[in-house]
């Protein structure tokens, strides 16, 4: 299977190039993060904030690995056992990442609160570097200030540009998390400085702040993945609004001279859509040629349209999308 396909859906040039770039950026991120994890391991010390930030770096590898593994299955052709292909693998990867972030984030938050309650005073010692003895905290601060460059200024924005092109929610969530990494790094620096100035509790507060960020990332990823796997109506890559393609399809169908009414059920398979279109013919017959042309016309509207089902009915199903808001649908009933 060539690298430019999603199941049986051939990608246009723009999406093909975007997918290739996304794969390269994911591998770059894995390499970059592996290096940062190794560097931080040498300076993590006894700071709870630093340990939490270090673990967050490890967790940040999950979305990239999930994306690359899911892509292996997404590219496979549909079979009789999997008639819709394996596009759901991307949603499953999204779900796994969300669960991991949520569970570990809650555990880290518990550890931070526990440290505050038990009043455990963390300490940061000194280290010999090039014949000079310096406070380890300065190395911690320097490392955290430098490693944030990659996620915030390099691969985070790059992924954010690519995610809409290939309609990939895990990639968008990964980019969103990366761009927010500066908050984690700033919090860890504040925690280290708190220890240095004798404000031991500030380290645990910073750790708690980082943990809350991990929990929120996990919750957002988990919620989005679960709702998509439950076949919620298709939404945009950032989950902020209903996908406009549903309205485009309905408007296209209503312009056909043999169609009286139309509505669709637009299902997000992970990166491509499954379309069920319902039409009420002007008369009691709907010619096969008319249906075939309508199906081809819908497929041509957007590359993400993988399957098209056009169903002549005498009344539109209530659960089908009439091309507007849910309010319009209910009012129409």
C-alpha positions in Angstrom: 0.0 0.0 0.0 1.4 3.4 -1.0 1.8 6.1 1.6 -0.8 8.4 0.0 -4.0 6.5 0.7 -6.5 6.2 3.6 -8.1 2.8 3.0 -9.6 3.1 -0.4 -9.6 6.9 -0.5 -6.9 8.4 -2.6 -5.6 11.7 -1.3 -5.3 14.9 -3.3 -1.8 16.3 -3.7 -2.2 18.8 -0.8 -3.4 16.2 1.7 -0.8 13.7 0.5 2.0 16.2 1.2 0.4 17.2 4.5 0.3 13.6 5.6 3.9 13.0 4.7 4.9 16.2 6.6 2.9 15.1 9.6 4.6 11.8 9.8 8.0 13.5 9.5 7.1 16.0 12.3 5.9 13.1 14.5 9.2 11.3 14.1 11.1 14.6 14.8 9.0 15.1 17.9 9.8 11.7 19.2 13.5 12.3 18.7 13.5 15.7 20.2 11.4 14.6 23.2 13.7 11.6 23.8 16.7 13.9 24.0 14.9 16.3 26.4 13.8 13.5 28.6 17.4 12.3 28.8 18.7 15.8 29.6 16.1 16.5 32.3 16.9 13.1 33.9 20.3 14.4 34.8 19.1 17.6 36.5 15.6 16.6 37.9 16.9 16.5 41.5 14.4 16.4 44.4 12.0 19.0 42.9 8.4 17.7 42.6 7.7 20.2 39.9 10.7 19.1 37.9 9.7 15.4 38.3 6.2 16.2 37.2 7.4 18.1 34.2 9.8 15.2 33.4 6.9 12.7 33.5 4.8 15.0 31.3 7.6 14.9 28.7 7.4 11.1 28.7 3.6 11.2 28.4 3.9 13.6 25.5 5.3 10.7 23.4 2.0 8.8 23.5 0.1 11.0 21.0 3.0 10.7 18.4 3.3 6.9 18.9 -0.5 6.5 18.7 -0.7 8.5 15.5 2.0 6.5 13.7 0.7 3.2 14.8 -2.9 4.1 13.9 -1.8 5.2 10.5 -0.6 1.6 9.7 -4.2 0.4 10.1 -5.8 3.4 8.5 -4.0 2.8 5.3 -5.3 -0.8 4.9 -8.0 -1.4 2.3 -11.6 -2.3 3.5 -12.4 -6.0 3.7 -15.5 -8.1 4.2 -14.8 -8.2 7.9 -14.0 -4.4 8.0 -16.3 -3.0 5.2 -15.6 0.6 6.3 -11.9 0.1 6.6 -9.9 0.7 9.8 -10.1 4.4 10.0 -11.4 4.1 13.6 -7.9 3.2 14.6 -7.0 6.9 14.7 -9.9 7.4 17.2 -8.7 4.5 19.3 -5.2 6.0 19.4 -6.8 9.3 20.5 -8.7 7.5 23.2 -5.6 5.7 24.5 -3.6 8.9 24.7 -6.5 10.6 26.6 -6.8 7.8 29.2 -3.0 7.7 29.8 -2.8 11.5 30.3 -5.9 11.5 32.6 -4.8 8.6 34.8 -1.2 9.7 35.2 -2.2 13.4 35.7 -4.5 12.5 38.5 -1.7 10.5 40.2 0.7 13.3 39.9 -1.8 15.8 41.3 -2.3 13.5 44.3 1.5 13.3 44.9 1.7 17.2 44.8 -1.2 17.6 47.3 0.3 14.9 49.5 3.6 16.7 49.6 1.9 19.9 50.6 -0.2 18.2 53.3 2.8 16.3 54.8 5.0 19.4 54.5 7.9 17.5 52.9 10.7 20.0 52.3 12.4 19.3 49.0 16.1 20.2 48.7 18.4 21.0 45.8 22.1 20.4 46.2 25.1 21.5 44.3 27.0 20.0 41.4 30.6 20.3 40.2 30.8 21.6 36.6 34.0 22.4 34.8 35.9 22.8 38.2 33.2 25.0 39.6 30.6 24.2 42.2 27.2 25.6 41.3 23.7 25.3 42.6 21.9 22.5 40.7 18.8 24.7 40.5 20.5 27.0 38.0 21.1 24.0 35.6 17.4 23.0 36.1 16.2 26.4 35.1 18.6 26.6 32.1 17.5 23.3 30.8 13.8 24.0 31.1 14.2 27.4 29.5 16.0 25.9 26.4 13.9 22.7 25.8 10.7 24.6 25.5 11.8 26.1 22.1 11.0 22.9 20.2 7.3 22.4 21.1 6.3 26.0 21.4 8.1 27.5 18.4 9.0 24.6 16.0 6.9 21.5 15.8 3.8 22.7 17.7 2.9 25.4 15.2 3.9 23.1 12.3 1.4 20.4 13.4 -1.3 23.0 14.0 -1.0 24.0 10.4 -1.2 20.4 9.1 -4.0 19.1 11.3 -6.8 20.9 9.4 -5.5 19.8 6.0 -5.9 16.1 6.9 -8.7 16.5 9.4 -6.7 14.8 12.1 -7.9 15.4 15.6 -5.1 13.6 17.5 -2.6 15.6 15.5 -4.4 18.8 16.4 -4.6 17.9 20.1 -0.9 17.0 20.0 -0.1 20.4 18.5 -2.3 22.2 21.1 -0.5 20.4 24.0 2.9 21.2 22.5 2.1 24.9 22.1 1.1 25.0 25.8 4.3 23.5 27.0 5.7 26.8 28.0 3.3 26.9 31.0 4.8 23.6 32.3 8.3 24.9 31.9 7.6 28.2 33.6 5.8 26.4 36.5 8.8 24.1 37.0 11.2 27.1 37.0 9.0 28.8 39.6 9.0 25.7 41.7 12.8 25.4 41.6 13.2 29.1 42.5 10.8 28.6 45.4 13.0 26.0 46.8 16.0 28.2 46.4 14.4 31.1 48.2 13.2 28.8 51.0 9.5 28.7 49.8 9.4 24.9 49.7 5.6 24.8 49.3 5.9 26.7 46.0 7.5 23.6 44.4 4.4 21.5 45.2 2.1 24.2 44.0 3.9 24.3 40.7 3.7 20.5 40.5 0.0 20.7 41.1 -0.4 23.3 38.4 1.4 21.1 35.9 -0.6 18.1 37.0 -3.9 20.0 36.4 -2.7 20.8 32.9 -2.1 17.1 32.2 -5.5 16.2 33.6 -7.2 18.7 31.5 -5.4 17.5 28.4 -6.4 14.0 29.2 -10.0 14.9 29.8 -10.3 16.9 26.5 -8.7 14.0 24.5 -10.7 11.4 26.2 -14.0 13.3 25.8 -13.4 14.0 22.1 -12.3 10.4 21.3 -15.3 8.8 23.1 -17.9 11.1 21.5 -16.4 10.5 18.0 -16.3 6.7 18.6 -20.0 6.9 19.6 -20.7 8.4 16.1 -21.5 12.0 17.2 -22.3 14.1 14.1 -19.1 15.1 12.3 -17.3 18.1 13.6 -14.3 20.2 12.6 -10.8 19.1 13.4 -10.8 21.2 16.6 -14.2 20.0 17.7 -15.4 23.6 18.0 -18.3 23.4 15.5 -20.3 21.1 13.3 -18.5 20.3 10.1 -19.8 22.5 7.2 -19.6 19.6 4.8 -23.0 18.4 5.9 -24.7 21.6 4.8 -22.7 21.5 1.5 -24.1 18.0 0.7 -27.7 19.0 1.6 -27.5 22.1 -0.5 -26.0 20.1 -3.4 -28.8 17.6 -3.3 -31.6 20.2 -3.0 -30.3 21.8 -6.2 -31.1 18.5 -8.2 -34.3 18.9 -10.1 -35.7 15.5 -9.0 -35.1 16.1 -5.3 -37.8 17.7 -3.1 -36.1 17.4 0.3 -32.8 16.1 1.6 -30.9 15.5 4.8 -27.7 13.6 5.8 -26.0 11.6 8.5 -22.3 12.5 8.4 -20.1 10.1 10.4 -16.5 10.9 11.2 -14.5 7.7 10.7 -11.3 9.2 12.1 -10.0 11.2 9.1 -12.6 10.4 6.4 -16.4 10.6 6.5 -19.1 8.2 5.8 -22.2 9.8 4.3 -25.8 8.6 4.4 -27.9 11.0 2.3 -31.7 10.9 2.4 -33.7 12.4 -0.4 -37.4 12.8 -1.0 -38.0 12.6 -4.8 -40.3 15.0 -6.7 -42.3 12.0 -7.9 -42.6 8.3 -6.9 -39.6 7.1 -8.9 -35.9 7.7 -8.6 -33.9 6.5 -11.6 -30.7 4.6 -10.9 -28.8 7.0 -13.2 -30.0 10.0 -11.1 -28.8 8.3 -7.9 -25.5 7.4 -9.4 -24.9 10.9 -10.6 -25.9 12.3 -7.2 -23.5 9.9 -5.4 -20.6 10.9 -7.7 -21.4 14.6 -7.1 -21.3 14.2 -3.4 -18.0 12.4 -3.6 -16.5 15.2 -5.6 -17.4 17.8 -2.9 -14.6 16.8 -0.6 -11.8 14.3 -0.5 -12.8 13.1 3.0 -16.1 11.7 1.6 -15.3 8.0 1.5 -18.7 6.3 1.3 -21.9 7.7 0.0 -25.4 6.2 0.6 -28.4 7.9 -1.0 -31.7 6.6 0.3 -35.0 7.7 -1.3 -37.5 8.1 1.5 -41.1 9.4 1.8 -40.1 11.4 5.0 -36.7 12.5 6.4 -35.5 10.6 9.5 -35.5 12.8 12.6 -31.8 12.0 13.4 -30.6 13.0 9.9 -28.9 16.4 9.5 -31.0 18.8 7.3 -28.0 21.0 6.7 -28.5 23.5 9.5 -28.6 23.6 13.3 -30.3 21.1 15.5 -32.8 23.8 16.3 -33.8 24.0 12.6 -34.1 20.2 12.5 -36.5 20.2 15.5 -38.5 23.1 14.1 -38.9 21.3 10.9 -40.5 18.4 12.7 
